[in-house]
Amino acid sequence: MRIIPSSLIYEKVKEATKKANFVIEEDISKCLKKGCLNETNPLSKKVLEEMVDNIQIANDKHIPICQDTGIVVIFMEIGEDVFIEGSMINDINKAVKEAYLEEYLRCSVLNHPIERKNTFTNTPCIIHEKHVPGDKLKITICPKGAGSENMSQLKMLPPSAKEKGIIDFVLDVVKNAGGKACPPMIVGVGIGGNFEQSAIYSKEALLRPINDESDDIYANKLEKILLEKINQLNVGPMGFGGQMSAMAVKVKCGPCHIASLPVAVNIQCHVARHEEVIL
Amino acid sequence: MELPIKEIHLPLDLNEIKQLKARDFVYLTGTIYTARDAAHQRLVEMIQNKEELPISLENMYIYYAGPTPSKDNIHAGSIGPTTAYRMDAYMKEMANMHIGGTIGKGKRADIVRNIAQKNHILYFVAIGGLGAKYSLCVKSMKCVAFPDLGPEAIYQLEVERFPVIVGYDIYGNSCFPDDEKL
């Protein structure tokens, strides 16, 4: 049994939460630059250039990349041989609160969906815990903005809908999101599980680096088909039309009921923020 | 095909408004005011209750945005646009108060396009996710209403060469390719 003190989790989460709001995966800038070169629509080309410029400014001048510093979603993979000593949930929320206040990040979390009072701490965050074999602890911190989150959808398809039904639904969601979700987007698709599990799959899919390939042959094939079809929709950067509506599609599949084909589509804007900590 | 780029100073007069076409890339200089979901809800409730507003809305250019906190109470933090369709429900009341224009991101309801055409209240699209870049265009900011709303308060911003795109013009055109002409 390996003991990990909760105080260490607090330190690491705080550091990663700060970093996530200022620096994103380098391949996103590269992908946007590549989009600039290929884009023939002058307005969309200009918009892509501005996006690349913004990521650089955020980095150089230490300004949050996007003002919507999100609600913080945390994925934890806890090794079965790990014992966490202390009050982990409290410490994670404390870390997030301090990171947001110390770095002048926007507090966007309300106490209640109807009462709607800002907690002014950007907490509580949303924590998903999973137990895995081993003695490691993996924590992924994702500040997720509402512009793209609001455009996400879930549908319980009948199994007869097959791949075509999945593709049609994803295209429908992306089209409906249009410029509202700050494209070029990254599209996370969760297929299988049940109602809530498909949504979690769709968000987990977004944690992968944008250029990697799925090792599930069905997911891999769907990612390629979907990316091609999405980029024919002419949504384009901020909805102005053009060749790059999505930078990537990430699909995650899981076992499901004989009667079900759940499909969740989680839309991620071009400011895809996630930081990983392994202890 | 070259991208039309224009420099404009706010507030605009009718002659200047007539020159602007959907998809023009424009740099705005002048005064704009942030207001998003919660501020709109309060303003419209006050209008409906015939209460005195904390600030005149006449000729106001409203930027749908909730910035990250200012470090010195003068300069803005990260300050990109929020999605505009959520404010469509308040647009009729705001147009009745003779606002000057709106700035946000994404497609909006037909009422907003009709208001652009009939009342000459234009909708400009700011580029989403550009919080850091827009921060550098804000020369000064101060809170002018609803400070208790934090990021959703109304802030007066002095902006210089603030890049936006004409979304809906007075001729019934939209910047979004799949919108049909009105």
Contacts between the chains, C-beta under 8 A, distances in Angstrom:
chain1	res1	chain2	res2	distance
A	42	B	1	5.6
A	42	B	2	6.5
A	42	B	3	3.9
A	43	B	3	5.7
A	43	B	23	5.6
A	43	B	25	6.6
A	43	B	165	6.7
A	43	B	175	7.8
A	45	B	3	7.9
A	46	B	3	5.7
A	46	B	25	6.1
A	47	B	127	5.6
A	47	B	165	7.9
A	50	B	127	5.4
A	50	B	130	6.0
A	50	B	133	6.5
A	50	B	163	6.6
A	51	B	127	7.0
A	51	B	129	6.5
A	51	B	130	6.9
A	53	B	133	6.1
A	54	B	127	8.0
A	54	B	129	6.8
A	54	B	130	4.6
A	54	B	131	7.3
A	54	B	132	5.2
A	54	B	133	4.2
A	55	B	132	7.9
A	57	B	132	4.4
A	57	B	133	5.4
A	57	B	136	6.7
A	58	B	78	7.7
A	58	B	131	7.5
A	58	B	132	3.8
A	61	B	132	6.8
A	61	B	136	7.7
A	63	B	77	7.0
A	63	B	78	5.4
A	63	B	131	7.0
A	63	B	132	3.9
A	63	B	135	5.1
A	63	B	136	7.9
A	64	B	68	5.2
A	64	B	77	6.8
A	64	B	78	3.9
A	64	B	131	5.8
A	64	B	132	6.8
A	65	B	78	7.2
A	65	B	129	7.0
A	65	B	131	6.2
A	65	B	132	5.8
A	66	B	78	6.3
A	66	B	80	5.7
A	66	B	128	7.8
A	66	B	129	4.8
A	66	B	130	7.8
A	66	B	131	4.5
A	67	B	65	6.7
A	67	B	66	6.5
A	67	B	67	5.3
A	67	B	68	5.2
A	67	B	77	6.8
A	67	B	78	4.0
A	67	B	79	5.3
A	67	B	80	5.1
A	67	B	131	4.1
A	67	B	151	8.0
A	68	B	66	7.6
A	68	B	80	7.5
A	68	B	82	7.1
A	68	B	131	7.7
A	69	B	68	6.2
A	69	B	78	7.6
A	104	B	68	5.7
A	104	B	69	4.6
A	104	B	70	7.6
A	104	B	71	5.5
A	104	B	77	5.7
A	105	B	68	5.7
A	105	B	69	7.9
A	106	B	66	6.4
A	106	B	67	7.1
A	106	B	68	4.4
A	106	B	69	7.0
A	106	B	77	7.5
A	106	B	78	7.6
A	106	B	151	5.0
A	107	B	150	6.5
A	107	B	151	6.8
A	108	B	66	7.5
A	108	B	151	6.8
A	116	B	38	7.3
A	118	B	149	7.4
A	118	B	150	5.2
A	118	B	151	7.6
A	118	B	152	7.7
A	120	B	150	6.3
A	147	B	82	6.7
A	147	B	83	5.0
A	147	B	105	7.4
A	147	B	106	8.0
A	147	B	128	6.3
A	150	B	83	7.0
A	178	B	106	6.5
A	178	B	107	5.8
A	178	B	176	7.1
A	179	B	105	6.3
A	179	B	106	4.5
A	179	B	107	6.2
A	179	B	125	7.4
A	179	B	128	7.7
A	179	B	176	6.5
A	180	B	83	4.7
A	180	B	85	6.5
A	180	B	105	6.8
A	180	B	106	3.3
A	180	B	107	6.7
A	181	B	106	7.8
A	182	B	105	7.0
A	182	B	128	3.5
A	182	B	129	4.8
A	234	B	177	6.0
A	234	B	178	7.3
A	236	B	177	7.7
A	238	B	105	6.6
A	238	B	106	7.9
A	238	B	125	6.7
A	238	B	127	5.8
A	238	B	128	6.1
A	238	B	165	7.9
A	239	B	106	6.4
A	239	B	107	6.6
A	239	B	175	8.0
A	239	B	176	5.2
A	240	B	23	7.3
A	240	B	165	7.2
A	240	B	175	6.2
A	240	B	176	7.1
A	240	B	177	7.3
A	241	B	176	7.7
A	241	B	177	4.0
A	269	B	128	6.7
A	269	B	129	5.8
A	270	B	129	5.7
A	271	B	129	4.5
